[in-house]
Amino acid sequence: MKLPMLCCTALLTMPLAAQAIDAGPASPQQQETEGWLLLQSRNLAASPQPQSATPTERELALQRWLKKYHYEIPDLYDPDAGGKVETK
């Protein structure tokens, strides 16, 4: 009894598994983004000159990073404290 039911369920769900998004970017902006990501992942647009930070710059960046831990995270966020979302 369970095997025919399982077969029917599998056959009915097959069309759902066959649906897919067409390959390639959907918009010019997405195409541009994917192009930049491809350059980055293949290391094709790297600068020939190595970039380094001075000890002072590294120290300031570290202090800025550590400073974020001084802010207290509230237990609850007030959903009414902010802008309004316009709906049509």
C-alpha positions as protocol buffer text, in pm:
chain_id: "A"
residue {
  index: 1
  type: MET
  ca { x: 0 y: 0 z: 0 }
}
residue {
  index: 2
  type: LYS
  ca { x: 282 y: 240 z: 81 }
}
residue {
  index: 3
  type: LEU
  ca { x: 483 y: 168 z: -235 }
}
residue {
  index: 4
  type: PRO
  ca { x: 215 y: 279 z: -486 }
}
residue {
  index: 5
  type: MET
  ca { x: 149 y: 590 z: -278 }
}
residue {
  index: 6
  type: LEU
  ca { x: 519 y: 670 z: -272 }
}
residue {
  index: 7
  type: CYS
  ca { x: 548 y: 620 z: -649 }
}
residue {
  index: 8
  type: CYS
  ca { x: 249 y: 848 z: -713 }
}
residue {
  index: 9
  type: THR
  ca { x: 392 y: 1116 z: -488 }
}
residue {
  index: 10
  type: ALA
  ca { x: 730 y: 1096 z: -662 }
}
residue {
  index: 11
  type: LEU
  ca { x: 568 y: 1121 z: -1006 }
}
residue {
  index: 12
  type: LEU
  ca { x: 358 y: 1419 z: -903 }
}
residue {
  index: 13
  type: THR
  ca { x: 656 y: 1611 z: -765 }
}
residue {
  index: 14
  type: MET
  ca { x: 883 y: 1554 z: -1068 }
}
residue {
  index: 15
  type: PRO
  ca { x: 766 y: 1864 z: -1259 }
}
residue {
  index: 16
  type: LEU
  ca { x: 848 y: 2079 z: -955 }
}
residue {
  index: 17
  type: ALA
  ca { x: 1206 y: 1955 z: -955 }
}
residue {
  index: 18
  type: ALA
  ca { x: 1243 y: 2027 z: -1328 }
}
residue {
  index: 19
  type: GLN
  ca { x: 1173 y: 2400 z: -1296 }
}
residue {
  index: 20
  type: ALA
  ca { x: 1490 y: 2607 z: -1306 }
}
residue {
  index: 21
  type: ILE
  ca { x: 1605 y: 2961 z: -1363 }
}
residue {
  index: 22
  type: ASP
  ca { x: 1760 y: 3031 z: -1701 }
}
residue {
  index: 23
  type: ALA
  ca { x: 2138 y: 3050 z: -1699 }
}
residue {
  index: 24
  type: GLY
  ca { x: 2305 y: 3387 z: -1718 }
}
residue {
  index: 25
  type: PRO
  ca { x: 2242 y: 3731 z: -1572 }
}
residue {
  index: 26
  type: ALA
  ca { x: 1890 y: 3869 z: -1571 }
}
residue {
  index: 27
  type: SER
  ca { x: 1980 y: 4238 z: -1601 }
}
residue {
  index: 28
  type: PRO
  ca { x: 2269 y: 4456 z: -1721 }
}
residue {
  index: 29
  type: GLN
  ca { x: 2354 y: 4544 z: -1360 }
}
residue {
  index: 30
  type: GLN
  ca { x: 2373 y: 4178 z: -1265 }
}
residue {
  index: 31
  type: GLN
  ca { x: 2587 y: 4111 z: -1572 }
}
residue {
  index: 32
  type: GLU
  ca { x: 2828 y: 4388 z: -1468 }
}
residue {
  index: 33
  type: THR
  ca { x: 2845 y: 4254 z: -1112 }
}
residue {
  index: 34
  type: GLU
  ca { x: 2912 y: 3900 z: -1228 }
}
residue {
  index: 35
  type: GLY
  ca { x: 3188 y: 4030 z: -1455 }
}
residue {
  index: 36
  type: TRP
  ca { x: 3362 y: 4204 z: -1164 }
}
residue {
  index: 37
  type: LEU
  ca { x: 3324 y: 3898 z: -942 }
}
residue {
  index: 38
  type: LEU
  ca { x: 3476 y: 3682 z: -1216 }
}
residue {
  index: 39
  type: LEU
  ca { x: 3774 y: 3918 z: -1247 }
}
residue {
  index: 40
  type: GLN
  ca { x: 3819 y: 3910 z: -871 }
}
residue {
  index: 41
  type: SER
  ca { x: 3795 y: 3532 z: -838 }
}
residue {
  index: 42
  type: ARG
  ca { x: 4045 y: 3475 z: -1121 }
}
residue {
  index: 43
  type: ASN
  ca { x: 4281 y: 3747 z: -992 }
}
residue {
  index: 44
  type: LEU
  ca { x: 4283 y: 3919 z: -1332 }
}
residue {
  index: 45
  type: ALA
  ca { x: 4251 y: 4280 z: -1212 }
}
residue {
  index: 46
  type: ALA
  ca { x: 4503 y: 4283 z: -929 }
}
residue {
  index: 47
  type: SER
  ca { x: 4732 y: 4580 z: -885 }
}
residue {
  index: 48
  type: PRO
  ca { x: 5095 y: 4514 z: -979 }
}
residue {
  index: 49
  type: GLN
  ca { x: 5206 y: 4718 z: -679 }
}
residue {
  index: 50
  type: PRO
  ca { x: 5154 y: 4558 z: -338 }
}
residue {
  index: 51
  type: GLN
  ca { x: 4956 y: 4775 z: -100 }
}
residue {
  index: 52
  type: SER
  ca { x: 5054 y: 4787 z: 264 }
}
residue {
  index: 53
  type: ALA
  ca { x: 4945 y: 4985 z: 564 }
}
residue {
  index: 54
  type: THR
  ca { x: 5176 y: 5172 z: 795 }
}
residue {
  index: 55
  type: PRO
  ca { x: 5192 y: 5065 z: 1160 }
}
residue {
  index: 56
  type: THR
  ca { x: 4992 y: 5378 z: 1253 }
}
residue {
  index: 57
  type: GLU
  ca { x: 4718 y: 5291 z: 1003 }
}
residue {
  index: 58
  type: ARG
  ca { x: 4703 y: 4933 z: 1130 }
}
residue {
  index: 59
  type: GLU
  ca { x: 4677 y: 5054 z: 1490 }
}
residue {
  index: 60
  type: LEU
  ca { x: 4396 y: 5299 z: 1405 }
}
residue {
  index: 61
  type: ALA
  ca { x: 4206 y: 5028 z: 1218 }
}
residue {
  index: 62
  type: LEU
  ca { x: 4243 y: 4792 z: 1514 }
}
residue {
  index: 63
  type: GLN
  ca { x: 4120 y: 5060 z: 1756 }
}
residue {
  index: 64
  type: ARG
  ca { x: 3819 y: 5131 z: 1533 }
}
residue {
  index: 65
  type: TRP
  ca { x: 3742 y: 4759 z: 1520 }
}
residue {
  index: 66
  type: LEU
  ca { x: 3769 y: 4720 z: 1898 }
}
residue {
  index: 67
  type: LYS
  ca { x: 3554 y: 5029 z: 1956 }
}
residue {
  index: 68
  type: LYS
  ca { x: 3248 y: 4851 z: 1818 }
}
residue {
  index: 69
  type: TYR
  ca { x: 3242 y: 4624 z: 2124 }
}
residue {
  index: 70
  type: HIS
  ca { x: 3176 y: 4921 z: 2356 }
}
residue {
  index: 71
  type: TYR
  ca { x: 2820 y: 4962 z: 2230 }
}
residue {
  index: 72
  type: GLU
  ca { x: 2559 y: 4775 z: 2426 }
}
residue {
  index: 73
  type: ILE
  ca { x: 2315 y: 4562 z: 2229 }
}
residue {
  index: 74
  type: PRO
  ca { x: 1960 y: 4619 z: 2357 }
}
residue {
  index: 75
  type: ASP
  ca { x: 1754 y: 4321 z: 2465 }
}
residue {
  index: 76
  type: LEU
  ca { x: 1460 y: 4428 z: 2254 }
}
residue {
  index: 77
  type: TYR
  ca { x: 1436 y: 4659 z: 1958 }
}
residue {
  index: 78
  type: ASP
  ca { x: 1152 y: 4909 z: 1946 }
}
residue {
  index: 79
  type: PRO
  ca { x: 971 y: 4843 z: 1618 }
}
residue {
  index: 80
  type: ASP
  ca { x: 813 y: 5188 z: 1624 }
}
residue {
  index: 81
  type: ALA
  ca { x: 1144 y: 5377 z: 1658 }
}
residue {
  index: 82
  type: GLY
  ca { x: 1222 y: 5447 z: 1296 }
}
residue {
  index: 83
  type: GLY
  ca { x: 1080 y: 5546 z: 966 }
}
residue {
  index: 84
  type: LYS
  ca { x: 758 y: 5435 z: 810 }
}
residue {
  index: 85
  type: VAL
  ca { x: 721 y: 5208 z: 512 }
}
residue {
  index: 86
  type: GLU
  ca { x: 474 y: 5330 z: 254 }
}
residue {
  index: 87
  type: THR
  ca { x: 257 y: 5060 z: 100 }
}
residue {
  index: 88
  type: LYS
  ca { x: 52 y: 5102 z: -214 }
}
